[in-house]
Amino acid sequence: MKRVTLNDGNTIPAVGFGVFLIPNDGPTYDAVLSALKAGYRHIDTAAAYFNESDVGKAVRDSGIRREEIFITSKLWLQDYGYEAAKKGLETSLEKLGMDYIDLYLLHQPYGDVAGAWKALEEAKAEGKVKSIGVSNMTPKIWNEFVPQFDTVPVVNQVECNPFFQQKELRALLEKDDVKIEAYQPLGHGNTELLTNPVVTELAEKYGKNAGQVILRFEVQEGFIVLPKSENPERIAGNIEIFDFELSEEEMEKMRALDTGKGGHDPEAPGVAEMLLANYKIHD
Ligand SMILES: NC(=O)c1ccc[n+]([C@@H]2O[C@H](COP(=O)([O-])OP(=O)(O)OC[C@H]3O[C@@H](n4cnc5c(N)ncnc54)[C@H](OP(=O)(O)O)[C@@H]3O)[C@@H](O)[C@H]2O)c1
């Protein structure tokens, strides 16, 4: 598995297994065990996914040493502010049943972001988290918050796939060697993307499926990708992307699919309120 070096010197597997929308108490446990068996060594969860305990249990039961598996979790909005963030991290560690998290992210860029980030910086100094990053920051939101931080985030986890290639954000992040983590790398299962002729022609040429071509393109572009699946065959297939390479001409054809727009606009009015109403982790 290819690893990407972060700007703090740590490395991260280029393909991670995303567990958003997979229920706890069984389905996440089964999916994570299936992913680890297939060769994934990077799992992406969050407090607001409500499935950290299944992730931890699957890691323990896998028989694979903890230090061989890269775990990401995320602080939820309800826990922003310095004191609340410290408690939020402790709750995640407890649910995971782990004494450290490899990468811990501010899940959303609203509210007391600076206070929460300070708590993450301290947690990193204490060894409770190895690397710290952010998520859902557009260039405008990045410029609003990050210049106040003492530590530059290692990643910005954002919506990113061939239809929305985040060109402006990438140019901004490159200056500080901040990596893009592509969430919804398969467009959240977007059929229009998975049946796009540029994608399907490449799939046929390389004897791969559409999902594998899309993920290969993204990894070749330098993104860390987080495909989700509950289907053991697709789980295994989504990391079988290191035995072929797209040519520069093919990469250009994939780059031309960019529409510059995604499904989620972090700058839209009322987003923070909507998220807080939909994901209540404390009640
Ligand atoms: N930071 C954030 O705010 C944020 C937001 C959204 C997502 N994320 C992260 O990103 C991860 C992935 O996002 P996502 O789950 O929304 O979308 P995704 O990975 O782009 O797509 C998942 C969908 O595609 C299907 N699928 C998986 N592999 C496939 C393949 N090879 N061919 C065709 N269809 C395939 C899955 O169905 P089956 O399960 O039936 O295979 C599922 O419906 C999440 O799990 C989470 O870790 C982060």
The ligand as an SDF file (V2000), in Angstrom:
LIG
                    3D

 48 52  0  0  0  0  0  0  0  0999 V2000
  -15.4580   14.7800    6.6770 N   0  0  0  0  0  0  0  0  0  0  0  0
  -16.7060   14.7300    6.2390 C   0  0  0  0  0  0  0  0  0  0  0  0
  -17.5050   15.6550    6.4830 O   0  0  0  0  0  0  0  0  0  0  0  0
  -17.1470   13.5450    5.4390 C   0  0  0  0  0  0  0  0  0  0  0  0
  -18.3690   13.5890    4.7320 C   0  0  0  0  0  0  0  0  0  0  0  0
  -18.7340   12.4790    3.9830 C   0  0  0  0  0  0  0  0  0  0  0  0
  -17.9040   11.3580    3.9500 C   0  0  0  0  0  0  0  0  0  0  0  0
  -16.7400   11.3270    4.6540 N   0  0  0  0  0  0  0  0  0  0  0  0
  -15.8300   10.1360    4.6400 C   0  0  0  0  0  0  0  0  0  0  0  0
  -15.7080    9.6490    3.3160 O   0  0  0  0  0  0  0  0  0  0  0  0
  -16.1170    8.2930    3.2760 C   0  0  0  0  0  0  0  0  0  0  0  0
  -16.6990    7.9400    1.9270 C   0  0  0  0  0  0  0  0  0  0  0  0
  -17.8170    8.7480    1.6180 O   0  0  0  0  0  0  0  0  0  0  0  0
  -19.2260    8.1470    1.2550 P   0  0  0  0  0  0  0  0  0  0  0  0
  -19.3890    6.8720    1.9910 O   0  0  0  0  0  0  0  0  0  0  0  0
  -20.2580    9.1740    1.4730 O   0  0  0  0  0  0  0  0  0  0  0  0
  -19.1370    7.9560   -0.3340 O   0  0  0  0  0  0  0  0  0  0  0  0
  -18.2640    7.0600   -1.3680 P   0  0  0  0  0  0  0  0  0  0  0  0
  -17.2280    6.2330   -0.6950 O   0  0  0  0  0  0  0  0  0  0  0  0
  -17.8840    7.9760   -2.4590 O   0  0  0  0  0  0  0  0  0  0  0  0
  -19.3900    6.1220   -1.9570 O   0  0  0  0  0  0  0  0  0  0  0  0
  -19.9740    5.1020   -1.2100 C   0  0  0  0  0  0  0  0  0  0  0  0
  -21.1270    4.5270   -2.0400 C   0  0  0  0  0  0  0  0  0  0  0  0
  -20.6040    3.9390   -3.2320 O   0  0  0  0  0  0  0  0  0  0  0  0
  -20.8980    2.5440   -3.2440 C   0  0  0  0  0  0  0  0  0  0  0  0
  -19.6600    1.8800   -3.7230 N   0  0  0  0  0  0  0  0  0  0  0  0
  -18.5360    1.5810   -3.0190 C   0  0  0  0  0  0  0  0  0  0  0  0
  -17.6000    1.0310   -3.8110 N   0  0  0  0  0  0  0  0  0  0  0  0
  -18.1260    0.9920   -5.0720 C   0  0  0  0  0  0  0  0  0  0  0  0
  -17.6260    0.5540   -6.3130 C   0  0  0  0  0  0  0  0  0  0  0  0
  -16.4010    0.0400   -6.4330 N   0  0  0  0  0  0  0  0  0  0  0  0
  -18.4400    0.6610   -7.3920 N   0  0  0  0  0  0  0  0  0  0  0  0
  -19.6990    1.1800   -7.2650 C   0  0  0  0  0  0  0  0  0  0  0  0
  -20.2100    1.6130   -6.1150 N   0  0  0  0  0  0  0  0  0  0  0  0
  -19.4360    1.5290   -5.0180 C   0  0  0  0  0  0  0  0  0  0  0  0
  -21.2750    2.1690   -1.8360 C   0  0  0  0  0  0  0  0  0  0  0  0
  -22.2620    1.1680   -1.8140 O   0  0  0  0  0  0  0  0  0  0  0  0
  -22.0140   -0.2580   -1.0520 P   0  0  0  0  0  0  0  0  0  0  0  0
  -21.8080    0.0440    0.3890 O   0  0  0  0  0  0  0  0  0  0  0  0
  -23.2910   -0.9950   -1.3220 O   0  0  0  0  0  0  0  0  0  0  0  0
  -20.8230   -0.8660   -1.7190 O   0  0  0  0  0  0  0  0  0  0  0  0
  -21.8980    3.4730   -1.3170 C   0  0  0  0  0  0  0  0  0  0  0  0
  -23.2420    3.5870   -1.7160 O   0  0  0  0  0  0  0  0  0  0  0  0
  -17.1030    8.1740    4.4440 C   0  0  0  0  0  0  0  0  0  0  0  0
  -17.3710    6.8370    4.8250 O   0  0  0  0  0  0  0  0  0  0  0  0
  -16.3820    8.9910    5.4880 C   0  0  0  0  0  0  0  0  0  0  0  0
  -15.3390    8.2330    6.0680 O   0  0  0  0  0  0  0  0  0  0  0  0
  -16.3480   12.4160    5.3850 C   0  0  0  0  0  0  0  0  0  0  0  0
  1  2  1  0
  2  3  2  0
  2  4  1  0
  4  5  1  0
  4 48  2  0
  5  6  2  0
  6  7  1  0
  7  8  2  0
  8  9  1  0
  8 48  1  0
  9 10  1  0
  9 46  1  0
 10 11  1  0
 11 12  1  0
 11 44  1  0
 12 13  1  0
 13 14  1  0
 14 15  2  0
 14 16  1  0
 14 17  1  0
 17 18  1  0
 18 19  2  0
 18 20  1  0
 18 21  1  0
 21 22  1  0
 22 23  1  0
 23 24  1  0
 23 42  1  0
 24 25  1  0
 25 26  1  0
 25 36  1  0
 26 27  1  0
 26 35  1  0
 27 28  2  0
 28 29  1  0
 29 30  1  0
 29 35  2  0
 30 31  1  0
 30 32  2  0
 32 33  1  0
 33 34  2  0
 34 35  1  0
 36 37  1  0
 36 42  1  0
 37 38  1  0
 38 39  2  0
 38 40  1  0
 38 41  1  0
 42 43  1  0
 44 45  1  0
 44 46  1  0
 46 47  1  0
M  CHG  2   8   1  16  -1
M  END
$$$$
